Amino acid sequence: MTPDYTSLLIALAVSGFAIVTAVFAIWTGARKDQYLILSAIGVGLVIVALILMSLRDGRYVVETLIVPFTLIHAGTGFFYAATRGFLKKPYVMPALAAGAGSAFVTVASMLMGLLGLTYILHNASIGAVLLLCAYEYAAARRELRSVTLANAALYALVGASFFAPAVVTLLAGDMVTYPPTASLLDTINAILAIVGVTGIGALTLTLHFSHMARQHRAQANTDPLTGVLNRRALFERFAESTVIQGVPVLAFDLDHFKLINDQLGHAHGDQTLQRFAEVLGRAVGKHGCVARIGGEEFCAILPGRTKPEAQAIAEGICSAFAGLAISRGDGDAVATVSVGLATGGEDEPFVSVLSRADAALYRAKRAGRNTVCVEEPHLAA
């Protein structure tokens, strides 16, 4: 037996209410994630609209349609805002254009008494906004790609279910009266909407928790002051036994750093570390690996680079950092850095290469600082 349209609206409202409750509860603990509250508001507006639709006693007149239709368009505008917000895109103006624009054309045709045209514009504009949401997710390049594509597919399914009645009514050609086929088409649309809303809600929460887990992993592996990898993350990526034959390793130590802290304060010292990390990151590039392994000690691993290239990079870092002319706290002296360079030998593990780079670093310290020293090649046993 086919369920009646009012029952389907109530089922959709109940499903939506459950999603709103879950999303709002999660948002209270993650208020910086604005897309959660935007999504909750969108579903909430649609719930109110559905309740009003279920109370209209089958009457398809302006008085029973104008408020719920407007609320549904506003809700879909919030859905689009939530989608773009999750994907870290500007959302205020695009969402306002989508929600307000579709509501305007629908209400305008309704006030002119063209209920057939209203039905077409109402369904087509909602379908268009939902398809925009589908496009945003399909085009995104984020974690859990399969879940992102599934979310896009559900948005596309629900969007298409709104387009279908619009197309059927348009082909019928009656722009004045509410279409006689509306009951069946709306029933099919409501069934697909229940499936879509429930699935979209579940997948959106899955993406949210995946995003949060990724953020927590990044925070656990990142030095909070400089933004580079911390010591733990470095040794997770390059275990002590990992062989890095032919790969250059650079060890850095900021010269007279204790003097900087003592003379100019720890805030100035922190800024010095941050400025050095910026210089180091630019020089190493996205294919290298940079980590802070101690107070003023850093490390860089340069896969794909030769020893001469690594030495040139190290010398460029020394020059660029000194060129910042950061005060060291004793007259006109500026902050500098010393560097040790070692290249992985045959069957040599990472910890051994790093140890030789450290030895070269201390030779650079003894040689007067602000220089690069290269350790002798590793001899296999």
C-alpha positions as CSV (number, residue, x, y, z in Angstrom):
1,M,0.0,0.0,0.0
2,T,1.4,3.4,-0.9
3,P,1.7,5.7,2.1
4,D,-0.2,9.0,2.0
5,Y,1.6,12.2,1.4
6,T,0.9,13.7,4.8
7,S,2.3,10.6,6.6
8,L,5.5,10.9,4.4
9,L,5.8,14.6,5.4
10,I,5.6,13.6,9.1
11,A,8.2,10.8,8.6
12,L,10.5,13.3,6.9
13,A,10.0,15.8,9.7
14,V,10.8,13.2,12.3
15,S,13.9,12.1,10.4
16,G,15.0,15.7,10.1
17,F,14.4,16.4,13.7
18,A,16.7,13.5,14.7
19,I,19.4,14.8,12.5
20,V,19.0,18.4,13.8
21,T,19.3,17.1,17.4
22,A,22.5,15.1,16.6
23,V,24.1,17.9,14.6
24,F,23.3,20.6,17.2
25,A,24.6,18.5,20.0
26,I,27.9,18.0,18.1
27,W,28.1,21.7,17.2
28,T,27.9,22.7,20.9
29,G,31.3,21.0,21.4
30,A,32.8,22.3,18.1
31,R,31.4,25.8,17.6
32,K,34.1,26.9,15.2
33,D,32.7,24.4,12.7
34,Q,30.0,26.8,11.5
35,Y,28.8,24.4,8.8
36,L,27.2,22.2,11.5
37,I,24.9,24.9,12.8
38,L,24.2,26.1,9.2
39,S,23.1,22.5,8.4
40,A,21.0,22.3,11.6
41,I,19.2,25.6,10.7
42,G,18.5,24.4,7.2
43,V,16.9,21.1,8.3
44,G,15.0,23.0,11.1
45,L,13.5,25.4,8.5
46,V,12.4,22.5,6.3
47,I,10.9,20.6,9.3
48,V,8.7,23.7,10.1
49,A,7.7,23.9,6.5
50,L,6.8,20.2,6.3
51,I,4.6,20.5,9.5
52,L,2.8,23.5,7.9
53,M,2.4,21.5,4.6
54,S,0.9,18.6,6.5
55,L,-1.8,20.9,8.0
56,R,-3.1,22.4,4.8
57,D,-5.9,19.8,4.4
58,G,-5.1,19.2,0.7
59,R,-5.7,22.8,-0.2
60,Y,-3.3,24.1,-2.9
61,V,-3.9,27.8,-2.5
62,V,-1.6,30.8,-1.9
63,E,-2.5,31.0,1.7
64,T,-1.4,27.5,2.5
65,L,1.7,27.4,0.3
66,I,3.5,30.8,0.6
67,V,5.0,30.3,4.0
68,P,6.1,26.7,3.8
69,F,7.5,27.1,0.3
70,T,9.5,30.2,1.4
71,L,10.8,28.2,4.4
72,I,11.9,25.3,2.2
73,H,13.8,27.7,-0.1
74,A,15.5,29.3,2.9
75,G,16.4,25.8,4.2
76,T,18.0,24.7,1.0
77,G,20.0,28.0,1.0
78,F,21.4,27.0,4.4
79,F,22.1,23.5,3.0
80,Y,24.2,25.1,0.3
81,A,25.9,27.4,2.9
82,A,26.7,24.3,5.0
83,T,28.2,22.5,2.0
84,R,30.5,25.3,1.0
85,G,31.4,26.0,4.7
86,F,32.4,22.4,5.2
87,L,34.6,22.6,2.0
88,K,36.2,25.8,3.4
89,K,34.7,28.0,0.7
90,P,33.1,31.4,1.0
91,Y,29.4,30.7,1.6
92,V,27.4,33.8,2.6
93,M,26.8,35.4,-0.8
94,P,26.4,32.2,-2.8
95,A,24.0,30.7,-0.3
96,L,22.0,34.0,-0.1
97,A,21.8,34.1,-3.9
98,A,20.6,30.5,-4.0
99,G,18.1,30.6,-1.2
100,A,16.7,34.1,-1.7
101,G,16.7,33.9,-5.5
102,S,14.8,30.7,-5.7
103,A,12.3,31.9,-3.0
104,F,11.7,35.1,-4.9
105,V,10.8,33.6,-8.3
106,T,8.6,31.0,-6.6
107,V,6.7,33.6,-4.4
108,A,6.4,36.0,-7.3
109,S,4.7,33.5,-9.5
110,M,2.4,32.4,-6.6
111,L,1.3,36.0,-6.0
112,M,0.4,36.3,-9.7
113,G,-1.9,33.4,-9.2
114,L,0.1,31.1,-11.5
115,L,0.1,28.0,-9.3
116,G,1.2,25.7,-12.1
117,L,4.2,27.9,-12.8
118,T,4.8,28.1,-9.0
119,Y,4.9,24.3,-8.8
120,I,7.5,24.2,-11.6
121,L,9.7,27.0,-10.2
122,H,9.5,25.7,-6.7
123,N,10.6,22.2,-7.5
124,A,13.1,23.2,-10.2
125,S,14.9,25.8,-8.0
126,I,15.1,23.4,-5.0
127,G,16.5,20.7,-7.3
128,A,19.0,23.2,-8.8
129,V,20.4,24.2,-5.3
130,L,20.6,20.5,-4.3
131,L,22.5,19.7,-7.5
132,L,24.8,22.5,-6.7
133,C,25.5,20.8,-3.3
134,A,26.1,17.6,-5.2
135,Y,28.6,19.3,-7.5
136,E,30.5,20.9,-4.6
137,Y,31.0,17.5,-3.0
138,A,31.8,15.7,-6.2
139,A,34.5,18.3,-7.1
140,A,36.0,18.3,-3.6
141,R,39.4,16.7,-3.0
142,R,39.2,15.7,0.6
143,E,39.7,12.8,2.9
144,L,37.2,9.8,2.7
145,R,36.7,10.4,-1.0
146,S,34.2,7.5,-1.3
147,V,32.0,9.1,1.5
148,T,32.2,12.5,-0.2
149,L,31.1,11.0,-3.5
150,A,28.3,9.1,-1.8
151,N,27.1,12.4,-0.3
152,A,27.2,14.0,-3.7
153,A,25.2,11.1,-5.1
154,L,22.5,11.4,-2.5
155,Y,22.2,15.2,-3.1
156,A,22.0,14.5,-6.8
157,L,19.3,11.9,-6.2
158,V,17.1,14.2,-4.1
159,G,17.7,17.1,-6.5
160,A,16.6,15.0,-9.4
161,S,13.5,13.9,-7.5
162,F,12.5,17.6,-7.4
163,F,13.3,18.2,-11.0
164,A,11.1,15.3,-12.2
165,P,7.7,16.9,-11.1
166,A,8.8,20.2,-12.5
167,V,9.5,18.7,-15.9
168,V,6.2,16.7,-16.0
169,T,4.2,19.8,-15.1
170,L,6.1,21.9,-17.6
171,L,5.3,19.4,-20.4
172,A,1.6,19.5,-19.4
173,G,1.6,23.2,-20.2
174,D,-0.8,24.4,-17.5
175,M,0.8,27.4,-15.8
176,V,-2.4,28.5,-13.8
177,T,-3.8,25.5,-11.9
178,Y,-1.9,23.3,-9.5
179,P,-1.1,20.1,-11.4
180,P,-3.4,17.1,-10.9
181,T,-0.4,14.8,-10.9
182,A,1.1,16.6,-7.9
183,S,-0.1,14.1,-5.4
184,L,1.7,11.1,-7.0
185,L,4.8,13.1,-7.9
186,D,5.1,14.6,-4.5
187,T,4.7,11.2,-2.8
188,I,7.6,9.8,-4.8
189,N,9.6,12.9,-4.1
190,A,8.9,12.6,-0.3
191,I,10.0,9.0,-0.3
192,L,13.3,9.9,-2.0
193,A,13.7,12.9,0.3
194,I,13.4,10.7,3.4
195,V,16.1,8.3,2.1
196,G,18.3,11.3,1.0
197,V,18.0,13.4,4.2
198,T,18.7,10.4,6.4
199,G,21.7,9.4,4.3
200,I,23.1,12.9,3.8
201,G,22.8,13.5,7.6
202,A,24.7,10.3,8.4
203,L,27.4,10.9,5.7
204,T,27.9,14.5,6.8
205,L,28.5,13.4,10.3
206,T,30.9,10.8,9.1
207,L,32.8,13.4,7.2
208,H,32.8,15.7,10.2
209,F,34.3,13.0,12.5
210,S,36.8,12.1,9.9
211,H,37.8,15.8,9.6
212,M,38.1,16.1,13.4
213,A,40.2,12.9,13.6
214,R,42.5,14.3,10.9
215,Q,42.9,17.6,12.7
216,H,43.7,15.8,16.0
217,R,46.4,13.7,14.3
218,A,47.9,16.8,12.7
219,Q,47.9,18.6,16.1
220,A,49.5,15.6,17.8
221,N,52.2,15.5,15.1
222,T,52.9,19.3,14.8
223,D,55.0,21.6,16.9
224,P,52.5,24.2,18.1
225,L,55.0,27.1,18.0
226,T,56.5,26.7,14.6
227,G,54.0,24.6,12.7
228,V,56.6,22.0,11.6
229,L,56.6,18.3,12.6
230,N,57.5,17.5,16.1
231,R,60.1,15.0,17.2
232,R,57.6,12.2,17.7
233,A,56.2,12.6,14.2
234,L,59.7,12.7,12.7
235,F,60.6,9.3,14.2
236,E,57.2,7.9,13.2
237,R,57.9,8.9,9.6
238,F,61.6,7.9,9.8
239,A,61.9,5.0,12.3
240,E,65.3,4.4,13.7
241,S,65.9,1.4,11.5
242,T,64.6,3.1,8.3
243,V,67.3,3.0,5.7
244,I,67.7,6.3,3.8
245,Q,70.6,5.5,1.5
246,G,71.7,8.5,-0.5
247,V,69.3,10.9,1.3
248,P,70.7,14.1,2.7
249,V,69.9,15.0,6.3
250,L,70.4,18.5,7.7
251,A,70.7,19.3,11.4
252,F,70.3,22.9,12.6
253,D,70.9,24.8,15.8
254,L,70.2,28.5,16.3
255,D,73.4,30.2,17.5
256,H,73.5,31.8,21.0
257,F,69.8,31.1,21.4
258,K,70.0,31.2,25.2
259,L,71.4,34.8,24.9
260,I,68.4,35.8,22.8
261,N,66.0,34.6,25.5
262,D,68.0,36.1,28.3
263,Q,68.5,39.5,26.7
264,L,65.3,40.0,24.8
265,G,62.8,37.7,26.5
266,H,61.1,34.4,25.5
267,A,58.5,36.1,23.3
268,H,61.3,37.4,21.1
269,G,62.9,34.0,21.2
270,D,59.6,32.4,20.1
271,Q,59.4,34.8,17.2
272,T,62.9,34.0,16.2
273,L,62.1,30.3,16.1
274,Q,59.0,31.0,14.0
275,R,60.9,33.1,11.5
276,F,63.6,30.4,11.2
277,A,60.9,27.7,10.6
278,E,59.5,29.9,7.8
279,V,62.9,30.3,6.1
280,L,63.5,26.5,6.5
281,G,60.1,25.5,5.1
282,R,60.5,27.7,2.0
283,A,64.0,26.4,1.3
284,V,63.2,22.8,1.7
285,G,59.9,22.9,-0.2
286,K,56.9,20.5,-0.2
287,H,59.0,17.4,-1.1
288,G,61.2,17.7,1.9
289,C,60.5,17.0,5.6
290,V,61.1,19.6,8.4
291,A,60.9,18.9,12.1
292,R,61.7,20.7,15.4
293,I,63.6,18.1,17.5
294,G,64.5,20.2,20.4
295,G,64.3,23.7,21.9
296,E,66.3,25.5,19.1
297,E,67.2,22.4,17.1
298,F,65.7,21.5,13.8
299,C,66.1,18.8,11.2
300,A,65.4,18.5,7.5
301,I,65.4,15.4,5.3
302,L,65.8,16.0,1.6
303,P,64.7,13.0,-0.5
304,G,65.7,13.3,-4.2
305,R,68.5,15.8,-3.5
306,T,72.2,15.2,-4.0
307,K,74.8,16.1,-1.4
308,P,75.9,19.3,-3.4
309,E,72.3,20.4,-3.8
310,A,71.7,19.8,0.0
311,Q,74.8,21.8,0.8
312,A,73.6,24.7,-1.4
313,I,70.2,24.6,0.3
314,A,71.8,24.7,3.7
315,E,74.1,27.6,2.8
316,G,71.1,29.4,1.4
317,I,69.2,28.9,4.7
318,C,72.1,30.3,6.7
319,S,72.3,33.4,4.4
320,A,68.5,34.0,4.3
321,F,68.1,33.7,8.1
322,A,71.0,36.0,8.8
323,G,69.6,38.4,6.2
324,L,66.5,38.8,8.3
325,A,68.7,40.8,10.7
326,I,66.8,39.6,13.8
327,S,68.5,41.1,16.9
328,R,70.4,38.7,19.1
329,G,70.5,41.1,22.1
330,D,74.2,42.0,22.2
331,G,74.8,45.1,20.2
332,D,74.5,44.9,16.4
333,A,74.8,41.1,16.3
334,V,72.0,39.2,14.5
335,A,70.5,35.8,14.9
336,T,72.3,33.1,12.9
337,V,72.2,29.3,12.5
338,S,74.7,26.5,12.2
339,V,74.1,23.5,10.0
340,G,75.5,19.9,9.8
341,L,75.0,17.8,6.7
342,A,75.2,14.0,6.3
343,T,74.1,11.7,3.5
344,G,72.8,8.2,4.1
345,G,75.3,5.5,3.3
346,E,74.7,2.0,2.1
347,D,72.3,0.2,4.4
348,E,72.6,3.1,6.9
349,P,69.5,3.7,9.1
350,F,68.1,7.1,9.7
351,V,69.2,7.4,13.3
352,S,72.8,6.9,12.2
353,V,72.6,9.5,9.5
354,L,71.0,12.0,12.0
355,S,73.8,11.3,14.5
356,R,76.4,12.1,11.8
357,A,74.6,15.3,10.9
358,D,74.6,16.3,14.6
359,A,78.4,15.6,14.7
360,A,78.8,17.9,11.6
361,L,76.6,20.5,13.3
362,Y,78.9,20.7,16.3
363,R,81.9,21.0,14.1
364,A,80.2,24.0,12.5
365,K,79.7,25.4,16.0
366,R,83.4,25.0,16.8
367,A,84.3,26.5,13.5
368,G,82.7,29.8,14.4
369,R,79.0,29.3,13.8
370,N,76.8,30.6,11.0
371,T,78.3,28.0,8.6
372,V,77.7,24.6,7.1
373,C,79.8,21.5,7.8
374,V,79.6,18.2,6.0
375,E,80.2,14.9,7.8
376,E,82.4,12.3,6.2
377,P,80.6,9.5,4.3
378,H,79.4,6.5,6.3
379,L,81.5,3.4,5.8
380,A,79.4,0.2,5.8
381,A,80.6,-2.5,8.3
